[in-house]
Amino acid sequence: MRASAEPQRYAVSFIVWTGFCCGVNYLPRSSKFEKMSEALNISSGLFIILLIIIMVFVPIVLSLCFKEDGKSKDFSIKPAYRYRAKHHIMTKREERFFEVLCQIFENKCYIVPQVHLSALLEHRIKGQNWQGAFRHINGKSVDYILLRRRDLSVLCAVELDDVTHETTERMSRDNEVERIFREVSIPLVRLRTPERMSKQEIVDHFVKVINDEMR
């Protein structure tokens, strides 16, 4: 059964109005209206009219706040966001290089595209702010991860760079990602123009980066 917003609306109205009346009652009873009207620099008659307007319009405003598209908001149900399916999770360039990686490492590694750092890194480390550490990596990803076939352990991460990596903001992001991967000893292989490299040159580049990290 859908929870109605009516009780909530009237409860808020009652709280607002009760608080207002309590504030008024703190003044001496014989002079409450006079003192409040003097404080507001208006006549007592105008002050009474103002009170009546508040009594009438506060419930109306609250009623509008609790409604959406003519229907009472249901605060017990989370909003049902809408989405569209992505037919591809990689760009055309990333797809082409994915095929190259599969050909090179087909017998040794699984290639996993578009992996978020939160799937690779444990942020719950004693002595640091866990939420802050998670937010720092949340939303960041690498283009590919190579997993060893024998035990599904991580061999390395791969970033396929393009012109977007030349912006100041992206360079700062890339430097921080490199720092994190060095700290956790996961080799990060970066390639700018693999289209101009032979398969052997790509393999040699991977071997060099991985060996340098393992030293």
Salt bridges, closest charged atoms under 4 A:
GLU6 OE1 - ARG9 NH2 2.50
GLU95 OE2 - HIS88 ND1 2.86
GLU122 OE2 - ARG124 NE 2.92
GLU159 OE2 - ARG173 NH1 2.86
ASP161 OD1 - HIS165 ND1 3.36
ASP161 OD1 - ARG190 NH2 2.95
GLU166 OE2 - ARG192 NH2 2.81
ASP174 OD2 - HIS165 ND1 2.75
ASP174 OD1 - ARG170 NE 3.35
ASP174 OD1 - ARG173 NH1 2.83
ASP174 OD2 - ARG190 NH2 3.11
GLU176 OE2 - HIS136 NE2 2.84
GLU176 OE2 - ARG179 NH2 2.66
GLU178 OE2 - ARG190 NH1 3.52
GLU183 OE1 - ARG179 NH1 3.27
GLU195 OE2 - ARG93 NE 2.57
ASP212 OD2 - LYS208 NZ 3.08
ASP212 OD1 - ARG215 NH1 3.47
